[in-house]
Amino acid sequence: MNTKHVRTRRFNASHVVEAELDHLDWATKQPTQRMLDAGYWRRRLLAVKCRFELSEQQVARVEKILQRL
């Protein structure tokens, strides 16, 4: 039995990250809805941060949006 641990791959897909950050930036400026509260958006942002290799500029955008929440 193979017991190697599989490392999660992080992707460098700037166009995907930019589209996601554009959406999250817009969405977090909208009025809060019951299911789409600050905790939901925080989880979405942290998922982007974990799944992708972000540039310094993208990290700054994520941090700015997180501060707004």
N, C-alpha and C positions, 0 to 999 in steps of 0.2 A: 504494500500500500504506500502510495506516495504521500508523504506528510509535509512537503514543502509548503511554505506559506506563500500565498499569491499576493504580491504587492499591487495595490490599486494603481492603475495607470492614470497619470494626469496628462491631459491633452493641451496642446498649444493650438488653439483655434481662435485667433483674435477676433475674427468676424462674428463667431458665435457669441463670444464673451461680450463684445460691443453691443450686439443686438439684445442680449439678456440684460446688460446694465442699462441700456436705454429704456427698456421696458420697466425694469425695477425702479429706475429714477422717476419715470412718469407715474407708475402705479403708487409709489409711496407718497406722492404729492396729492393723491386723490383722497376724498373723505373716507374715513375708516368704515369698513363694513364688519358685520358680526364675525364672519368666518375669515376675513382677510385683515386681521389685526396686526399690530407691530410684531408680535411673536412669529407670525407666519412669514412676514417679509424678511425678518431677521434670519430665519431658517433658510429661506431662498437665497439670500445673499451669501450666507456662510457655505451653502452647498456649491455656489459658483466658485467661491474662494478655494474650496477643497478639491473640486473636480478639475480645475483648469490651472495651468501655469499662467499667472497674471503678470503683466508688465507693471512697472512702478506706478505708471499713470492709472492703470486699472485698479490697483490696490488702493490708491488714493481715492478713486471714485467710490469704491466699496466702503471705505472708511467714512467718507463724507455722507453717504446715504445712511449708514448705520448710526451716525451721530444724529441725523435728522429724526430717526425713530426714537 
